[in-house]
Amino acid sequence: MSDPTQKLLLKEAAKRKIAIGIIIKNVLYLLSYKKHREYLCRQFFSQTNSVGYFCSKNKYITKLLLKENGLRAPYGRIFKKNQFSKAQIFASKIGYPLVMKPSTGLKGYCVFSNTKNPKELKENWHNIFNHYHELLMEEQINGTEYRLLATPNKFLAAVKKVFANKDSLEESYCDTTTTIHPFWQKLSTKIIRTIPGLSYGGIDLIAEDISQKPTDDSYAILEVNASPDISIHNFPKSNIAKEIIDLVFPETKN
């Protein structure tokens, strides 16, 4: 089954008279306009290279790149399955509650925020390592979580995240956000530029209110997603698929 993002991108491409060749239905397509060819694999265009994909998929690498570029990310550390004792010491150092998640997870699966004590740490540790080989533990930063969508040069959209389950990010949905301060628009493009080889991406961050400029460093960038679900941004006054096709096939702009 084709995902919502891919459907929106293919629909917009067809509207531009871009030829769509099916390589593997609902997975891989070849888009052609005159001599310009681009592959679309699920949510990825070929403009996002393997370096961009790898760096954004690994949350710890993303964290290092952000900090190297002067951007604020929660303090955290990577652990292997045989490092539980070290993880306990680290948890005591940063203090509870804290966040535990796989370093390469997607869609909020096996992400445990608000881990409140050593007992919950042990439970969440086993839950994560039942599915993944590496875990990221980091300080918990309170505030409102937002998803920003941007290219290296253009802010596209923002939504506020609302969680059905406060202890896990696995069940979540997004409300539309109509206003965003220019500070955050500029920040979003800078964040995308810190990830080499990323054509566009979704940015998860914690902030008090993105309609206002922050008065201090009271925000943190949680992660950058190379395959964001653009359907959550595609509400009536916005056409994100158009913006992305503009980026990939600029010669087809109206």
Buried (B, 14 or more C-beta within 10 A) or exposed (E): EBBEBBBBBBEBBEEBEBEEEEEEEEEBBBBBBEEEEBBBBBBBBBBBEEEBBBBBBBBBBBBEBBBEEEBBBBBBBBBEBEBBEEBBEBBEEBEBBBBBBBBBBEEBBBBBBBBEEEEBBBEBBEBBBEEBEBBBBBBBBEEBBBBBBBBBEBBBBBBBBEBEEEBBBBEBEBEBBEEBBEBBBEBBBBBBBBBEBBBBBBBBBBBBBBEEEBEEEEBBBBBBBBBBBBBBBBBEEBBBBBBBBBBBBEEBEE
